[in-house]
Every structure is written in C-alpha cells, then in structure tokens.
C-alpha cells in the first residue's frame, strides 16, 4: 500500500491521470455536442440501421437542423416521420419528387423507398454526424449486454485512472496525530475533476438515451451514386410563385367575399366578380388545394394593379373544365375596375374544342395554339411566356406545346391582368363564350419570361 501511495505522487501517475481526464473530457464534449443543439430547436437521433452505409452507420448520432420546404434540395439527408411505421423516424437521402410527395432512398439500398413522404413530415436536414457515439443505445435495443458491460468496465477504469495522481499535499503526512495539534485533514476537493467530468458524462448519456432513434425499411449493402438525381425546386404552389418573385400571385383559397388575396411582390389584392363558388376541389398543392368555380356567364377575377407595356412577362393559371364553349383564361387589357377591355393583349384563351391559344398584338394578332385539347375535366397548368429574345411560348403541365420565336413585340398600352373573362373580339378561333366555365386557382404574373426548367418546376410543385 505504501508503494502504491508513493507511485501516485510520481510523474508517471500524473501522465496516466492527464490522459484519462482528457479522454473523459473528450467524451463529455462529444455527448454535449449531441444533445446541446436541442436548445436551438435542432434534433438528435441515434441511427439504428445500416441503410445509409457507408455514409452513416448504426450507432452514429445524427444532428439535424430545421429546414423550410422551399430550401430542400436533392442529395440532402432528411429526418422524416416514417411513412410506414407511425411513431418512428427515418433518415434517408432526398432523391426525387413525385406527385404524392418526396421520394427518399437509403444509400445502401438498391431501390428508392416505396412510400412517399409529405413535405410537412420533414423534421430537418442533416447537419452533424458523431460516429459510434450512440452504440450503447443500439446494443441496449438489441439486448447485447456483453459489449455494454465491457464498455462500462472500461469507463470505470478510465475514471479510476483519472484520479490516480496525488500531489504531496494531497496525502496525510502521518496516520497518527502530532502531539499538541489536530489530525491532518484530507483536502475536500481531492478527485473533483474526474468526478465532475464523469457526472457530466452521465447526464449527457442520459439525455442521449432519451433522444430519438431512427431506422429504415431496408438494410441491403449495395451502394448507389448519391446527389445525382433531378428533382423539383419547389414543393408548394406558394413557394413556386415566391421562388420566382411573382409580381402578382392569387391563390384563390378564400371562403367567401369579393377579395382575392394577392401574395405577390405587388401586393394590392384582386376582386371576384359575378358568379363565383368558393372552396371547390383544386389541384394538389399541399394546404392550398382549393379553387374557385366560375359560372361561365358572369364570374371572373380582376386586379387593379396598373401595368405599362410589359415587354417580358409570364402568366400562369391552373384550370379545370369540360366546357365546349371555350372561354377567356388569363390576359391583359385596358378595362378598369373589371370593365370589358377595348384594347386586349398578352392573353390565353380556350377554344370550343378545348385547345389553348396564346397571343400578342403588334398591329396584327399573332398567336400560337396547342395541338391537344384540355377540356377533359382534369386539372392543367397553363403557362405563357414572352420576351424579345425568346418570342411567344405556351406550356401546358410543364411542357412546351407551342412556340414562335419571331413574335418579339406586343402592343404598347397600359392595362391590368385578369382571369376568367374579357373581350375576345377579333381573335382567331374565338370561342362561343368570353366567360370561362370551370374552376381556376393559383393565378400568377411574373415580370420575366420563365425558362423551360422554371416552368417545369412550377408544375411539379403541385402536380
């Protein structure tokens, strides 16, 4: 015993204690790094399966930060509510967007997850990986008590080594009292650094054990090329409009009244006129999946925002109809307060046969027409773009259906954008009715000619 006490005051004991305390301090810092982000609203999860190997292995701790749906990008690691097992989480890579939601895939899985995930089920995007820190949680879940016991024994040994060194003044000079004096006291702080580190580590481990765990459906070992998938930029109609800085964006989600809220950069609201039915079924667009139905005889939507001779623009509208009388969909005219326009231009309308026409006027009417008909009772997104460099282009459901690059100028006039009604006098294949009979939603006007990729992203946002 005397020899051991003597060793505790040696340089070698000092080195052993220093190394052990460094190990304990490092462990504590790692544990705190895994649980402290929760204070900022981030989440920590212990990975339980191998579906993300070799990127992430079972026992790794993943820290995710909150993310807006508009900021999601292919290749990101997402923590989501497991669509197949309520109450569980899944950490997989975003690879594509389908009509029903986000498509994820584990890096080690040969195929994508069969179930799609709603954007609202996303907890966050991967921000930090702490390798192997959660292995005790995995061992406990699997009933593997031997590695747990070994780990506990090693930890106890390190704690003991952290308190091995004692300076001379930490030891009693004698076990017997000196005559005429009090018995020497051991310093009350002896061993405090190791005990403090161990206590902090225990608290952090407890928090880690109480954190969530995440897994996946598969555990295959083949890998795939990550971050090489094409996907849409936007996941809702609102984020699509905001992402391209729509000057006017009318979702048309109102319950009643005559005000059509405008969420564009030019924020003056629009107005419903005539026969309008609210909150009918609309295109699949998250929480904004409603529309308004126009009666085909008096209903339309007009805006009071005055615009002078836009030379580059895009107009966009979701519509659904089975009419055989055609109708005005979206365009530009000089009619104030919803009055019929005497000068009309930059417009899209539906013929009696259901074909779409987009045209501009520059002393003569110049139009492009779709070859297909769209009065089939389904939802369609029509997008018209125009600029001096691109000419006139007409897109339906994200795809180009008609174009003429020689149409590079439009009428110089001042007017207002509207949907559902205006005069079509003098335009080719004018329909029987100027009023559109059907449902419309998500009217948008942009001050640039959207590219083909941007139009495709707009459609995918709610397709």
JOZI-V731140 format. One record per residue. N is the residue number from 1. RES is the residue in one letter. PSI is psi as a letter, one per 30 degrees, with the letter a starting at -180 (none if undefined). NEAR is the number of other ideal C-beta (glycine too) atoms within 12 Angstrom. Layout:
# JOZI-V731140
n:res:psi:near
N:RES:PSI:NEAR
N:RES:PSI:NEAR
This chain:
# JOZI-V731140
n:res:psi:near
1:X:e:8
2:X:e:10
3:X:e:9
4:X:e:13
5:X:e:19
6:X:e:14
7:X:e:20
8:X:f:27
9:X:g:21
10:X:l:19
11:X:e:14
12:X:e:16
13:X:e:25
14:X:e:21
15:X:e:17
16:X:e:25
17:X:e:32
18:X:e:21
19:X:e:19
20:X:e:30
21:X:e:31
22:X:e:20
23:X:e:25
24:X:e:35
25:X:e:24
26:X:e:20
27:X:e:32
28:X:e:34
29:X:e:20
30:X:e:29
31:X:e:33
32:X:e:27
33:X:f:25
34:X:f:41
35:X:f:35
36:X:e:24
37:X:f:25
38:X:f:24
39:X:f:12
40:X:g:15
41:X:g:16
42:X:l:27
43:X:k:35
44:X:k:45
45:X:k:45
46:X:k:42
47:X:k:46
48:X:f:35
49:X:l:36
50:X:g:28
51:X:f:38
52:X:g:39
53:X:k:25
54:X:g:19
55:X:e:27
56:X:k:38
57:X:l:29
58:X:k:34
59:X:f:33
60:X:k:35
61:X:k:44
62:X:k:43
63:X:k:40
64:X:k:36
65:X:l:25
66:X:l:21
67:X:k:27
68:X:k:20
69:X:f:36
70:X:f:24
71:X:g:21
72:X:k:38
73:X:k:26
74:X:k:25
75:X:f:25
76:X:k:30
77:X:k:42
78:X:k:46
79:X:j:42
80:X:l:43
81:X:k:28
82:X:j:30
83:X:f:27
84:X:f:22
85:X:j:18
86:X:k:11
87:X:f:13
88:X:l:23
89:X:l:35
90:X:k:43
91:X:j:50
92:X:l:48
93:X:k:41
94:X:k:42
95:X:f:34
96:X:l:28
97:X:k:35
98:X:l:25
99:X:e:21
100:X:f:20
101:X:a:32
102:X:k:40
103:X:k:33
104:X:l:48
105:X:k:43
106:X:k:39
107:X:e:35
108:X:f:29
109:X:k:30
110:X:f:16
111:X:l:18
112:X:l:28
113:X:k:31
114:X:f:18
115:X:k:25
116:X:l:25
117:X:k:37
118:X:k:25
119:X:e:35
120:X:f:18
121:X:g:28
122:X:k:35
123:X:e:32
124:X:l:35
125:X:k:31
126:X:k:34
127:X:f:27
128:X:k:26
129:X:k:28
130:X:j:34
131:X:k:20
132:X:f:23
133:X:f:39
134:X:g:39
135:X:e:28
136:X:e:32
137:X:e:36
138:X:e:30
139:X:e:24
140:X:e:24
141:X:e:22
142:X:f:18
143:X:g:10
144:X:i:18
145:X:f:14
146:X:e:13
147:X:e:20
148:X:e:22
149:X:e:15
150:X:e:16
151:X:e:25
152:X:e:19
153:X:e:14
154:X:e:19
155:X:e:26
156:X:e:20
157:X:e:19
158:X:e:29
159:X:e:29
160:X:e:23
161:X:e:28
162:X:f:34
163:X:g:30
164:X:e:32
165:X:k:30
166:X:k:26
167:X:l:17
168:X:e:14
169:X:g:14
170:X:f:24
171:X:l:22
172:X:k:18
173:X:f:16
174:X:k:11
175:X:f:13
176:X:k:10
177:X:k:13
178:X:k:12
179:X:k:8
180:X:g:6
181:X:l:11
182:X:l:8
183:X:k:14
184:X:k:16
185:X:k:15
186:X:k:15
187:X:k:15
188:X:f:9
189:X:g:16
190:X:k:20
191:X:g:25
192:X:e:16
193:X:e:24
194:X:e:34
195:X:e:20
196:X:e:20
197:X:e:31
198:X:e:30
199:X:e:19
200:X:e:25
201:X:e:34
202:X:e:22
203:X:e:19
204:X:e:33
205:X:e:32
206:X:e:17
207:X:e:28
208:X:e:36
209:X:e:27
210:X:f:18
211:X:l:33
212:X:l:35
213:X:l:34
214:X:k:44
215:X:a:33
216:X:l:40
217:X:f:26
218:X:l:27
219:X:h:21
220:X:l:20
221:X:f:18
222:X:k:18
223:X:l:19
224:X:l:27
225:X:j:13
226:X:l:24
227:X:g:18
228:X:g:14
229:X:k:23
230:X:k:18
231:X:l:30
232:X:l:38
233:X:f:29
234:X:l:37
235:X:f:45
236:X:l:38
237:X:e:46
238:X:e:34
239:X:e:33
240:X:e:44
241:X:e:41
242:X:e:27
243:X:f:27
244:X:g:34
245:X:h:22
246:X:k:37
247:X:e:31
248:X:k:43
249:X:j:42
250:X:j:46
251:X:e:41
252:X:h:46
253:X:g:33
254:X:l:28
255:X:f:15
256:X:a:13
257:X:a:16
258:X:f:20
259:X:k:23
260:X:j:41
261:X:k:28
262:X:j:31
263:X:g:31
264:X:a:32
265:X:f:19
266:X:j:26
267:X:g:17
268:X:k:23
269:X:l:25
270:X:a:41
271:X:k:30
272:X:k:36
273:X:k:30
274:X:b:24
275:X:j:21
276:X:k:38
277:X:k:25
278:X:l:27
279:X:h:21
280:X:l:25
281:X:k:20
282:X:a:34
283:X:l:38
284:X:j:29
285:X:h:34
286:X:b:28
287:X:f:19
288:X:h:30
289:X:g:24
290:X:l:27
291:X:l:39
292:X:k:44
293:X:k:31
294:X:k:41
295:X:f:26
296:X:g:32
297:X:f:21
298:X:f:19
299:X:k:36
300:X:l:48
301:X:k:47
302:X:l:43
303:X:k:42
304:X:g:25
305:X:j:30
306:X:k:22
307:X:k:33
308:X:j:17
309:X:i:23
310:X:k:37
311:X:f:24
312:X:k:28
313:X:l:40
314:X:k:44
315:X:k:49
316:X:k:50
317:X:k:55
318:X:k:48
319:X:l:46
320:X:k:33
321:X:l:40
322:X:g:22
323:X:l:34
324:X:g:22
325:X:g:26
326:X:a:36
327:X:l:45
328:X:k:49
329:X:d:53
330:X:k:48
331:X:a:52
332:X:k:42
333:X:l:39
334:X:g:31
335:X:k:30
336:X:k:20
337:X:h:17
338:X:g:29
339:X:l:21
340:X:k:23
341:X:k:35
342:X:f:17
343:X:j:27
344:X:k:37
345:X:l:45
346:X:h:48
347:X:l:49
348:X:k:56
349:X:l:50
350:X:k:50
351:X:l:35
352:X:e:22
353:X:f:22
354:X:g:35
355:X:l:31
356:X:k:42
357:X:k:41
358:X:k:48
359:X:l:38
360:X:l:43
361:X:k:32
362:X:h:24
363:X:f:11
364:X:l:16
365:X:k:27
366:X:j:30
367:X:l:35
368:X:k:32
369:X:k:30
370:X:l:33
371:X:f:18
372:X:l:22
373:X:k:25
374:X:g:37
375:X:h:29
376:X:g:21
377:X:g:17
378:X:l:23
379:X:k:33
380:X:k:40
381:X:j:47
382:X:k:50
383:X:k:50
384:X:k:50
385:X:k:42
386:X:k:47
387:X:l:27
388:X:f:19
389:X:f:17
390:X:f:28
391:X:a:27
392:X:k:43
393:X:k:36
394:X:k:44
395:X:k:39
396:X:k:41
397:X:h:30
398:X:f:29
399:X:k:25
400:X:k:30
401:X:f:30
402:X:k:30
403:X:l:27
404:X:j:21
405:X:f:19
406:X:f:14
407:X:j:33
408:X:g:19
409:X:l:24
410:X:l:37
411:X:k:31
412:X:j:20
413:X:l:25
414:X:k:19
415:X:a:35
416:X:k:37
417:X:k:52
418:X:l:50
419:X:k:50
420:X:f:51
421:X:k:42
422:X:l:41
423:X:k:27
424:X:g:36
425:X:k:19
426:X:f:18
427:X:k:33
428:X:k:20
429:X:h:23
430:X:k:26
431:X:l:33
432:X:e:22
433:X:k:31
434:X:f:35
435:X:k:37
436:X:k:50
437:X:j:36
438:X:a:43
439:X:k:39
440:X:l:51
441:X:l:45
442:X:h:53
443:X:k:49
444:X:k:50
445:X:k:45
446:X:l:37
447:X:g:27
448:X:l:24
449:X:j:34
450:X:k:38
451:X:l:23
452:X:e:22
453:X:e:20
454:X:e:31
455:X:e:40
456:X:e:27
457:X:e:33
458:X:e:47
459:X:e:36
460:X:f:33
461:X:f:40
462:X:g:39
463:X:none:31
